[in-house]
Amino acid sequence: MSLTAVIFPGQGAQAKGMGRDLFDAYPDETDEASALLGYSVRELCLDDPRRELRRTEFTQPALFVVGALAYRRWKEESGTEAAFFAGHSLGEYCALHAAGAFDFGTGVRLVRRRGELMAEAAGGGMIAVTGLDRDQVAGLLRQGGFGTLVVANDNSPEQCVVSGDVESIDALGKFLQAREVRWVRLRVSGAFHSELMRPARQEFGRFLGGVALGTPGTPVIANVTAAPYEAGATASLLADHLVSPVRWTDTVRYLLDAGVTEFVELGGTVLTKLVERTRATHRRPGGATDLGSTTFRERHGLRFAYVAGGMYRGVSSPELVIRLGRAGMLGFYGTGGLDLMEVERGIKEIQAAVGQDGPYGVNLIANHDDPASEEDLVDLLLRHHVRTVEASAFIQMSPALVRYRATGLRRGPGGAPVCDHRVVAKVSRPEVAAAFLAPPPDKVLDRLAGTGAITAEQAELARTVPMSHDVIVEADSGGHTDGGISTVLLPSLLELRGRVEAERGYDEPICMGLAGGIGSPAAVAAAFVLGADFVVTGSINQCTVEAATSDVVKDMLQDIDVQDTEYAPAGDMFELGAKVQVLRKGVFFPSRGNKLHALYHHYGSLDELPDKTRTQLERTYFRKPLEEVWADVVARLRATGRAELADHAARQPKQKMALVFRRYFGYSARIALEGRTDDKVNYQVHTGPAMGSFNQWVRDSPHASWRHRHVDEVGLMLLDAAAAHLREFAAQHTT
């Protein structure tokens, strides 16, 4: 069935002579508008004798009248009922009137007052930027330090408008010019759709309080939310409209996803081109959006059942997480190895971009050496109301993790538990999966309730829900890995899930996703065929523009194949023999890491090392004497409040050796992130064969270069191609 959306343009669509045939066709409405405005709207639009049509306080009423009358004529002549309405900025008032939220006279009074208030808000300016999308423009604003400027209009994947104070707008023009970015200064009186409109918003909010506004009878997609107006929300959304961005690109995407095939623009022609630009890059539903679990998508507010796991030391950067969230996917900010101040800055940046309750998550990695730091991170997450965490490297349920889960529990209207804190657990072993599928341990809950860390009611509710409603089954992958085989591990844990749900009778279903080896459309398709509710990528995301690792590392990763990885000891679990999968091609780290582990097991102390071996370590591994390395270790431990560990290791030669050897693993990861070219052979780069698989898939395309790989586009490419793969497979096997 073909669906039609009627759309209305905003300021900038005005032109002398507009509405000529409409004023003659609807004289009563034209006279009504003129009486309410106190001047002839016909004269303004057709003759503009006082050159007022470009002034905001006159432009907005004129556009509303022309748009409203154009809709009336279209409906009479076409006999068509629109399935949706939308309008760009001022055009949203035409859309609301057409949908029955208020009558014609009320609309005229609204836009007259709106135009007056916006015209009074002087002191700002706006710049239109072409050839770049919203995220690219936002990146330029961050790069240039333009903290007071905002992307006010996201018009299409190739056009945005920036708004803010005049001084910063002037400087931005020069900044863009120097980078050969196309831009044009808009002839407007203020910084529309920015915080500089806050006084106007407050006054307009008071005005709206005295106006009778209804709920649209036909869905109107709001600029503020890019979603339909909800019942009773008309006044608040129109007030927020003045200070919030116009999300036109997302609005068009919403309509396309809803099945709209025809867009009818009334009152102008500027929006039609913007719609076509968005349509040209849009992925239609019925494919990628239908893959995976609806429950999982709805639980996390996603369009796609696609997750990007958190990567150590912020490689999964705020920029990466934001880009995924805006595309309707879930990304986790990689906090491992970052200090709390840096983590806090990242969380604030993400929340400012996608909202506190938007689609994003933060990695929470178990800290077996320093549980206090785990508690500190949970405190930070709670302070900033982070609703979703990715729990990594947990062997058992720690008090900090349980506290995070339990403090997000409350009773719903019917008494059932509501989970405001989501723990997405990453597991690779059945016994760990079982712990996450069970409620938190009673002993931990009792201890937390006894100390007042959680309430008695939260402890009671926690006994009725699993630690995690969402579990990532991690097969062999880059970074920490148990080398599990996806076709063995996922089916086994799906069976475990079925047994647990049958035994416990949880109110909410448990979702399981697959990670490890997801680097091609066939792998994505296979994961869903195996029964995964969602897919999780990792390695491939660090070779994207948004990943916060060095360009040198990205250059190396884009050229590897599936055989170019190897296992090495994990630095954070060195003594336990845990493994990480890392890049082998072009580096010595895997062999050197394994040699250090062998030396640790063969010798009892650093003093027992043969002279030749010691010399080799100092010259090629650490590039300094081992005693200096030990001094660095001690200084670091004391600086981080772990002086007791340093003192204990000084008396235990074996432990001292382990701490010194661990230092190499930290150094090798750091120089890779920094892109130091003087010691590339010691780079430690976590990656799995999926990286090589993806490289092979895009080998003959522009995406062969990481500079053309954006994390959201990579996800959409994989999902679209996987959906096509499954359709073709089904067609071939249909009898």
VOGU-3710 file (C-alpha; in Angstrom, 3 decimals, decimal comma):
1> msltavifpg> 0,000/0,000/0,000  1,305/3,460/-0,942  1,435/5,979/1,920  1,571/9,747/1,465  3,205/12,315/3,722  2,360/15,998/3,319  5,253/18,267/4,253  5,522/22,033/4,707  8,685/24,184/4,373  9,824/26,803/6,864
11> qgaqakgmgr> 11,542/30,158/6,781  13,525/30,610/3,587  10,720/29,338/1,340  9,071/32,771/1,145  8,998/34,554/-2,223  7,253/37,641/-3,519  4,130/36,560/-5,394  3,486/33,427/-3,360  -0,131/32,478/-2,696  -1,602/34,540/-5,553
21> dlfdaypdet> -4,150/31,917/-6,639  -4,808/30,837/-3,046  -5,907/34,256/-1,828  -8,466/34,432/-4,619  -9,686/30,889/-3,952  -10,085/31,401/-0,177  -11,000/35,051/0,404  -12,681/34,464/3,793  -9,617/32,813/5,322  -7,380/35,472/3,764
31> deasallgys> -9,454/38,237/5,329  -9,514/36,419/8,684  -5,731/36,196/8,714  -5,341/39,859/7,773  -7,714/40,915/10,549  -5,789/38,886/13,134  -2,415/40,180/11,925  -3,415/43,817/11,567  -2,176/44,104/7,997  -3,054/42,679/4,574
41> vrelclddpr> -1,410/39,298/4,127  -2,341/39,474/0,438  -0,463/42,769/0,003  2,535/41,451/1,964  2,910/38,323/-0,158  2,063/39,746/-3,573  3,496/43,284/-3,479  5,641/43,567/-0,346  5,623/47,365/-0,646  7,567/47,915/2,591
51> relrrteftq> 10,074/45,075/2,003  8,822/43,224/5,068  8,474/39,705/3,676  12,027/38,793/4,666  11,570/39,938/8,258  10,925/37,059/10,647  7,844/38,595/12,290  6,205/38,907/8,849  7,703/35,854/7,151  6,302/33,313/9,582
61> palfvvgala> 2,617/34,341/9,433  2,833/34,631/5,627  4,245/31,118/5,254  1,669/29,663/7,632  -1,260/31,218/5,748  0,052/30,080/2,352  0,811/26,572/3,647  -2,557/26,166/5,350  -4,464/27,323/2,268  -2,320/25,171/-0,033
71> yrrwkeesgt> -3,232/22,125/2,050  -6,915/23,000/1,881  -6,792/23,172/-1,908  -4,739/19,984/-2,227  -7,193/18,023/-0,131  -10,173/19,332/-2,088  -8,618/18,635/-5,461  -6,892/15,327/-4,778  -9,387/13,723/-2,428  -6,369/12,069/-0,786
81> eaaffaghsl> -5,912/11,527/2,939  -2,373/11,988/4,177  -0,968/9,210/6,354  1,525/11,579/7,995  2,304/15,271/8,257  5,596/17,014/8,914  6,972/20,507/8,605  10,404/22,067/8,746  10,638/24,528/11,656  7,768/27,023/11,055
91> geycalhaag> 6,259/24,471/8,668  5,431/22,255/11,644  2,618/24,676/12,506  1,080/24,047/9,080  1,391/20,321/9,707  -0,299/20,551/13,109  -3,132/22,656/11,697  -3,642/20,181/8,833  -3,748/17,323/11,360  -6,407/19,051/13,448
101> afdfgtgvrl> -4,361/20,127/16,475  -5,732/23,697/16,220  -7,895/25,777/13,893  -6,774/28,303/11,290  -7,229/31,387/13,460  -5,346/29,826/16,365  -2,502/28,962/14,006  -2,254/32,553/12,799  -2,109/33,839/16,382  0,561/31,257/17,297
111> vrrrgelmae> 2,910/32,032/14,421  2,426/35,783/14,814  3,626/35,620/18,438  6,363/33,140/17,594  7,655/35,382/14,815  7,629/38,435/17,080  9,595/36,688/19,822  12,149/35,203/17,434  12,639/38,577/15,738  13,367/40,139/19,131
121> aagggmiavt> 16,088/37,556/19,871  18,929/39,464/18,222  22,651/38,864/18,656  23,008/35,528/16,941  23,645/34,108/13,519  23,473/30,951/11,419  25,650/29,276/8,783  24,574/26,584/6,329  27,222/23,929/5,660  26,935/21,719/2,574
131> gldrdqvagl> 28,683/18,524/1,542  28,936/17,194/5,100  26,552/15,330/7,384  25,576/16,194/10,950  28,315/14,159/12,619  31,013/15,575/10,377  29,883/19,130/11,083  29,721/18,419/14,822  33,251/17,015/14,587  34,484/20,229/12,972
141> lrqggfgtlv> 32,874/22,261/15,752  34,723/20,176/18,353  37,950/20,382/16,402  37,750/24,160/16,205  36,748/24,588/19,840  33,380/26,140/18,966  31,711/25,080/22,185  28,945/27,697/21,987  27,757/26,661/18,530  25,273/23,868/17,779
151> vandnspeqc> 23,974/22,008/14,752  20,543/23,641/14,698  19,106/22,121/11,514  20,002/18,649/10,277  18,451/19,028/6,837  19,904/16,084/4,891  22,974/13,845/4,865  24,666/16,632/2,894  23,408/19,814/4,576  23,349/21,206/8,106
161> vvsgdvesid> 22,856/24,622/9,659  24,945/25,839/12,600  23,566/28,382/15,049  25,063/30,524/17,821  26,533/33,853/18,849  27,676/36,219/16,106  31,336/36,288/17,097  31,647/32,498/16,979  29,662/32,312/13,730  32,082/34,827/12,160
171> algkflqare> 35,050/32,744/13,322  33,439/29,530/12,076  33,131/30,964/8,578  36,882/31,599/8,465  37,582/28,169/9,960  35,476/26,435/7,300  36,950/28,563/4,518  40,473/27,494/5,478  39,401/23,852/5,186  37,660/24,351/1,854
181> vrwvrlrvsg> 34,282/23,428/3,342  31,330/24,910/1,473  29,210/27,268/3,579  26,949/30,289/3,328  25,878/32,836/5,944  22,108/32,923/6,372  20,224/36,208/6,476  18,494/35,728/9,821  18,148/37,989/12,837  18,971/35,453/15,529
191> afhselmrpa> 20,465/32,111/16,499  17,323/30,081/15,911  16,983/26,597/17,454  19,790/27,209/19,950  20,063/28,060/23,646  20,233/31,758/22,716  16,485/31,440/22,073  15,874/30,456/25,727  14,242/33,799/26,708  11,943/33,533/23,684
201> rqefgrflgg> 11,118/29,944/24,623  10,130/30,955/28,167  7,895/33,774/26,964  6,359/31,602/24,239  5,735/28,856/26,791  3,688/31,300/28,857  1,772/32,360/25,746  1,023/28,732/24,846  -0,441/28,212/28,306  -3,358/30,417/27,316
211> valgtpgtpv> -4,065/28,682/23,991  -6,302/25,655/23,506  -4,201/23,040/21,713  -5,257/19,518/20,821  -3,517/16,312/19,834  -3,087/15,756/16,070  -5,685/13,428/14,594  -3,155/12,222/12,010  0,471/11,575/13,044  2,680/14,668/12,872
221> ianvtaapye> 6,413/13,987/13,120  7,932/16,484/15,530  11,164/18,297/14,672  12,321/17,951/18,288  11,972/14,157/18,557  11,713/12,926/14,947  8,742/10,896/16,203  4,975/11,444/16,270  3,434/13,933/18,689  2,092/12,164/21,750
231> agatasllad> -1,204/13,000/23,416  -0,995/16,171/25,501  2,507/17,069/24,302  1,681/19,744/21,723  2,386/22,823/23,873  5,612/21,529/25,418  7,031/20,424/22,073  6,203/23,748/20,413  7,963/25,597/23,232  11,019/23,333/23,102
241> hlvspvrwtd> 11,003/23,748/19,321  12,619/27,190/19,692  15,744/25,894/21,461  15,998/22,386/19,985  17,550/21,226/16,699  15,348/20,567/13,681  15,900/16,844/13,077  14,681/16,839/9,492  16,939/14,019/8,260  15,705/11,753/11,061
251> tvrylldagv> 12,120/12,852/10,352  12,394/11,777/6,726  14,000/8,498/7,781  11,132/7,862/10,186  8,613/8,410/7,395  10,522/6,166/5,000  10,669/3,435/7,632  6,933/3,816/8,158  6,368/2,997/4,505  5,868/6,466/3,017
261> tefvelggtv> 6,521/6,400/-0,717  5,104/9,791/-1,755  6,035/13,166/-0,285  3,791/16,110/-1,210  5,339/19,497/-0,424  2,859/22,361/-0,041  3,805/26,014/0,243  7,223/25,697/-1,381  9,702/23,388/-3,111  12,822/23,433/-0,921
271> ltklvertra> 12,076/20,274/1,091  11,605/17,959/-1,871  15,301/18,068/-2,735  16,265/17,424/0,890  13,923/14,425/1,015  15,453/12,934/-2,119  18,978/13,312/-0,747  17,980/11,462/2,404  16,031/8,838/0,479  19,102/8,110/-1,685
281> thrrpggatd> 21,136/7,037/1,358  18,357/5,414/3,381  18,140/1,721/4,199  14,544/0,577/3,898  12,896/-1,680/6,475  11,884/-5,207/5,661  15,532/-6,179/5,654  18,117/-4,960/8,146  15,534/-3,602/10,587  13,772/-6,971/10,740
291> lgsttfrerh> 16,854/-8,952/11,724  17,118/-10,127/15,306  14,861/-9,672/18,286  12,155/-7,018/18,438  12,314/-7,297/22,229  15,991/-6,400/22,233  15,501/-3,447/19,892  12,574/-2,051/21,863  14,278/-2,620/25,213  17,199/-0,413/24,196
301> glrfayvagg> 15,406/1,987/21,852  17,168/0,752/18,706  16,314/0,468/15,019  18,735/-2,406/14,504  19,734/-5,462/16,546  23,365/-4,419/16,243  25,884/-3,731/19,011  29,491/-2,544/19,009  31,378/-3,798/22,038  33,514/-1,586/24,239
311> myrgvsspel> 37,208/-1,504/23,369  40,002/-0,868/25,856  41,425/2,599/26,575  38,600/4,427/24,879  39,178/2,988/21,405  35,386/2,786/21,445  35,319/6,562/21,640  32,445/8,906/22,494  32,335/9,862/18,810  31,956/6,200/17,848
321> virlgragml> 29,198/5,588/20,401  27,342/8,762/19,383  27,433/7,896/15,698  26,022/4,437/16,390  23,324/5,782/18,703  22,134/8,284/16,141  21,887/5,488/13,590  19,743/3,379/15,921  22,477/0,995/17,062  24,021/0,390/20,482
331> gfygtggldl> 27,659/1,213/21,146  29,600/0,850/24,391  32,134/3,450/25,482  35,413/1,647/26,258  36,468/2,711/29,757  39,142/0,097/30,531  42,470/1,780/31,263  40,989/5,316/31,451  40,964/7,445/34,598  37,647/8,544/36,057
341> mevergikei> 37,950/12,133/34,863  38,362/10,982/31,273  35,469/8,548/31,615  33,277/11,325/32,997  34,131/13,653/30,104  33,233/10,912/27,650  29,895/10,166/29,316  28,962/13,852/29,312  29,847/14,155/25,631  27,734/11,126/24,737
351> qaavgqdgpy> 24,751/12,230/26,811  24,870/15,734/25,335  24,625/14,217/21,849  22,075/11,399/22,244  20,398/12,256/25,542  20,714/10,756/28,999  18,244/8,008/28,096  19,402/7,611/24,503  20,902/4,504/22,902  24,376/4,153/24,378
361> gvnlianhdd> 26,197/2,171/27,015  29,386/2,223/29,048  31,823/-0,650/29,499  32,266/-1,851/33,080  35,227/-4,198/33,256  35,913/-6,371/36,297  38,987/-5,247/38,200  40,335/-8,268/40,044  43,427/-6,404/41,279  41,654/-3,272/42,495
371> paseedlvdl> 37,963/-3,770/43,408  37,822/-0,243/44,824  38,309/1,229/41,358  35,339/-0,835/40,167  33,250/0,693/42,953  34,424/4,181/41,968  33,365/3,624/38,371  29,924/2,414/39,469  29,579/5,542/41,620  30,313/7,619/38,532
381> llrhhvrtve> 27,814/5,695/36,413  25,096/6,159/39,010  25,875/9,837/39,435  25,372/10,415/35,724  22,322/8,119/35,465  23,899/5,739/32,955  21,211/3,170/32,219  23,161/0,477/30,348  26,544/-1,105/31,017  28,512/-3,837/29,293
391> asafiqmspa> 29,905/-6,149/31,982  33,211/-7,638/30,809  35,713/-10,099/32,323  33,487/-10,956/35,301  33,938/-14,438/36,719  31,520/-13,888/39,590  29,038/-11,197/40,554  30,962/-8,450/42,315  29,347/-6,155/44,924  29,848/-3,151/42,623
401> lvryratglr> 28,079/-4,790/39,689  25,225/-6,033/41,872  24,846/-2,567/43,387  24,548/-1,040/39,925  21,875/-3,555/38,909  19,880/-3,369/42,140  19,755/0,415/42,482  17,922/0,546/39,163  15,041/-1,623/40,358  11,588/-0,336/41,281
411> rgpggapvcd> 8,030/-1,625/41,317  5,809/-0,960/38,338  2,112/-0,091/38,546  1,144/-3,754/38,904  3,906/-4,542/41,383  6,189/-6,235/38,851  9,880/-5,236/38,899  10,985/-2,504/36,504  14,677/-2,561/35,554  16,052/0,924/34,936
421> hrvvakvsrp> 19,664/-0,313/34,949  20,559/-2,785/32,216  23,578/-5,070/32,495  24,629/-6,500/29,132  26,876/-9,363/30,144  29,730/-10,573/27,975  30,386/-14,281/28,616  32,365/-17,084/27,028  31,857/-19,882/29,547  28,627/-21,663/30,587
431> evaaaflapp> 29,205/-21,285/34,333  29,643/-17,521/34,006  26,554/-17,328/31,798  24,607/-19,222/34,451  25,641/-16,671/37,082  24,392/-13,790/34,951  21,133/-15,578/34,143  20,442/-16,048/37,860  19,448/-13,349/40,361  22,317/-11,690/42,258
441> pdkvldrlag> 23,801/-13,829/45,068  21,876/-13,575/48,330  25,032/-12,925/50,351  25,946/-9,932/48,234  22,421/-8,529/48,366  22,234/-8,974/52,142  25,577/-7,228/52,612  24,604/-4,314/50,368  21,228/-3,917/52,077  22,877/-4,137/55,481
451> tgaitaeqae> 25,228/-1,257/54,680  22,474/0,849/53,141  23,985/0,696/49,643  20,616/-0,565/48,384  17,173/-0,498/49,946  15,383/-3,496/51,373  12,850/-3,271/48,545  15,612/-3,198/45,928  17,163/-6,290/47,506  13,781/-8,021/47,431
461> lartvpmshd> 13,166/-7,111/43,794  16,688/-8,168/42,811  15,921/-11,718/43,905  13,216/-11,902/41,220  15,230/-10,789/38,170  18,391/-12,062/36,490  21,614/-10,105/36,747  21,331/-9,669/32,988  18,387/-9,718/30,634  20,848/-9,387/27,739
471> viveadsggh> 23,843/-11,694/27,324  26,603/-11,471/24,733  27,954/-14,915/23,908  31,562/-14,242/22,988  33,197/-16,820/20,744  36,817/-16,587/19,592  37,499/-12,875/19,185  40,037/-10,109/19,305  41,307/-9,175/22,758  40,445/-11,414/25,714
481> tdggistvll> 39,232/-14,747/24,444  38,680/-18,314/25,524  38,776/-19,424/21,895  35,203/-20,675/21,888  33,557/-21,898/18,680  30,392/-19,978/17,873  28,511/-22,945/16,412  29,105/-24,845/19,667  28,922/-22,084/22,250  25,789/-20,187/21,169
491> psllelrgrv> 23,480/-23,214/20,807  24,660/-24,516/24,165  23,942/-21,242/25,952  20,598/-20,866/24,194  19,657/-24,229/25,681  20,795/-22,963/29,088  18,652/-19,856/28,659  15,601/-21,969/27,885  16,067/-24,042/31,019  16,590/-20,997/33,230
501> eaergydepi> 13,538/-19,178/31,882  11,395/-22,276/32,373  12,624/-22,706/35,956  12,520/-19,090/37,082  9,591/-17,672/35,155  11,058/-14,191/34,747  8,658/-11,437/33,650  10,955/-10,266/30,838  12,530/-12,518/28,199  16,302/-12,930/28,096
511> cmglaggigs> 18,048/-11,994/24,859  21,324/-13,516/23,671  23,630/-12,034/21,069  26,702/-13,418/19,365  30,150/-11,819/19,293  33,388/-13,083/17,836  34,137/-13,525/14,156  31,424/-11,084/13,007  33,116/-9,415/10,058  31,144/-10,360/6,953
521> paavaaafvl> 27,499/-10,485/5,854  27,586/-14,278/5,853  28,782/-14,277/9,477  25,985/-11,883/10,484  23,410/-14,016/8,671  24,779/-17,181/10,269  24,508/-15,643/13,730  20,816/-14,898/13,263  20,196/-18,354/11,774  21,830/-19,874/14,856
531> gadfvvtgsi> 19,279/-18,049/16,987  21,104/-14,878/18,052  18,810/-12,026/19,087  21,461/-9,493/18,113  24,996/-9,389/16,753  28,050/-7,755/18,299  31,070/-6,492/16,379  34,433/-5,536/17,818  37,621/-5,839/15,797  36,223/-4,206/12,674
541> nqctveaats> 35,181/-1,078/14,559  38,693/-0,070/15,554  39,523/0,324/11,868  36,987/3,131/11,384  37,264/6,894/11,316  35,645/7,221/14,745  37,888/4,753/16,620  40,276/6,451/19,046  43,403/4,593/18,063  46,284/5,814/15,936
551> dvvkdmlqdi> 46,202/6,179/12,171  49,288/3,956/12,069  47,354/1,086/13,650  44,414/1,616/11,305  46,754/1,554/8,309  48,107/-1,787/9,512  44,700/-3,305/10,256  43,099/-2,421/6,922  45,600/-4,659/5,121  45,460/-7,851/7,204
561> dvqdteyapa> 43,871/-11,158/6,244  42,192/-13,802/8,394  45,485/-15,578/9,176  47,300/-12,483/10,471  46,425/-12,799/14,172  47,897/-14,778/17,049  47,318/-15,472/20,751  49,404/-13,841/23,460  49,194/-13,569/27,261  46,757/-11,007/28,657
571> gdmfelgakv> 48,666/-8,364/30,549  45,934/-7,763/33,130  45,690/-11,505/33,910  49,319/-12,413/33,186  49,890/-14,855/36,025  46,639/-16,730/35,347  47,600/-17,495/31,757  44,568/-15,791/30,203  44,935/-15,079/26,492  44,269/-12,203/24,140
581> qvlrkgvffp> 44,131/-12,384/20,358  46,314/-9,760/18,709  47,767/-8,580/15,436  50,692/-10,697/14,244  51,504/-9,202/10,849  54,327/-6,678/11,042  54,945/-6,877/14,808  56,898/-8,962/17,335  54,524/-8,489/20,265  52,880/-11,958/20,191
591> srgnklhaly> 56,177/-13,831/20,241  57,691/-11,508/22,817  54,627/-11,656/25,058  54,643/-15,442/24,944  58,358/-15,499/25,707  57,846/-13,371/28,818  55,170/-15,778/29,995  57,471/-18,737/29,417  60,283/-17,012/31,354  57,884/-16,286/34,217
601> hhygsldelp> 57,033/-19,985/34,525  60,618/-21,171/34,098  62,397/-18,839/36,536  61,695/-17,824/40,103  62,912/-14,235/39,955  64,476/-11,578/37,738  67,843/-12,378/39,269  67,673/-15,940/37,926  67,401/-14,766/34,315  70,496/-15,588/32,218
611> dktrtqlert> 72,576/-12,499/31,428  71,996/-12,866/27,705  68,241/-13,060/28,198  68,222/-10,100/30,567  70,217/-8,010/28,108  67,824/-8,883/25,293  64,808/-7,877/27,383  66,342/-4,576/28,347  67,437/-3,720/24,801  64,491/-4,844/22,648
621> yfrkpleevw> 61,496/-5,262/24,958  61,689/-2,548/27,627  64,416/-0,321/26,153  65,723/0,380/29,657  67,307/-1,613/32,558  64,896/-3,891/34,410  65,587/-2,082/37,690  64,357/1,131/36,092  61,267/-0,710/34,938  60,708/-1,876/38,531
631> advvarlrat> 61,087/1,705/39,758  58,409/2,775/37,269  56,121/0,010/38,534  56,570/1,078/42,160  55,941/4,715/41,338  52,763/3,825/39,472  51,450/1,623/42,287  52,079/4,296/44,893  50,469/6,970/42,723  47,323/4,864/42,403
641> graeladhaa> 47,032/4,071/46,113  48,451/0,548/45,946  51,636/1,006/47,951  50,968/-2,218/49,875  51,169/-4,226/46,653  54,512/-2,612/45,814  55,885/-3,383/49,278  54,638/-6,961/49,148  56,100/-7,572/45,688  59,459/-6,216/46,801
651> rqpkqkmalv> 59,595/-9,133/49,253  58,255/-11,687/46,752  60,667/-12,132/43,796  58,153/-14,059/41,698  55,478/-11,390/42,066  58,030/-8,685/41,369  58,944/-10,408/38,114  55,277/-10,632/37,117  54,727/-6,927/37,733  57,822/-5,996/35,728
661> frryfgysar> 56,788/-8,242/32,837  53,263/-6,794/32,960  54,820/-3,407/32,322  55,726/-4,511/28,796  52,082/-5,244/28,030  51,008/-1,788/29,145  53,803/-0,154/27,168  53,061/-2,102/23,995  49,364/-1,142/24,086  50,132/2,519/24,806
671> ialegrtddk> 52,586/3,067/21,959  50,134/1,508/19,507  47,355/3,867/20,588  49,747/6,809/20,359  51,062/5,700/16,959  54,731/5,903/17,909  56,627/5,002/14,776  60,006/4,418/16,449  58,914/1,099/17,987  56,169/-0,365/15,773
681> vnyqvhtgpa> 57,458/-3,909/16,228  56,285/-3,822/19,854  52,716/-2,737/19,079  50,024/-4,672/20,922  46,833/-4,446/18,856  43,843/-6,514/19,904  42,100/-7,924/16,851  40,592/-11,135/15,566  40,178/-12,806/12,165  36,932/-10,864/11,616
691> mgsfnqwvrd> 39,117/-7,892/10,699  40,659/-9,832/7,836  37,271/-11,166/6,798  35,854/-7,652/6,541  38,912/-6,456/4,607  38,391/-9,190/2,049  34,724/-8,293/1,672  35,426/-4,612/0,921  38,723/-5,147/-0,894  37,617/-3,752/-4,269
701> sphaswrhrh> 35,460/-0,920/-2,913  36,147/2,560/-1,506  35,843/0,990/1,960  39,154/-0,769/1,411  40,592/2,351/3,059  39,668/2,878/6,703  39,317/6,587/5,918  36,058/5,670/4,167  34,804/3,438/6,972  32,345/5,043/9,392
711> vdevglmlld> 31,204/2,816/12,201  27,466/3,217/11,563  27,878/2,731/7,812  29,874/-0,440/8,435  27,044/-1,788/10,582  24,390/-0,907/8,012  26,440/-2,434/5,198  26,751/-5,708/7,091  23,086/-5,834/8,086  21,788/-4,931/4,634
721> aaaahlrefa> 23,980/-7,503/2,943  23,109/-10,140/5,560  19,391/-9,527/4,991  19,915/-9,894/1,237  21,928/-13,065/1,845  19,081/-14,577/3,875  16,469/-13,594/1,295  18,492/-15,177/-1,503  19,028/-18,313/0,555  15,303/-18,566/1,291
731> aqhtt> 14,428/-18,053/-2,374  16,858/-20,758/-3,485  15,434/-23,272/-1,000  11,746/-22,524/-1,505  10,015/-25,353/-3,336
//
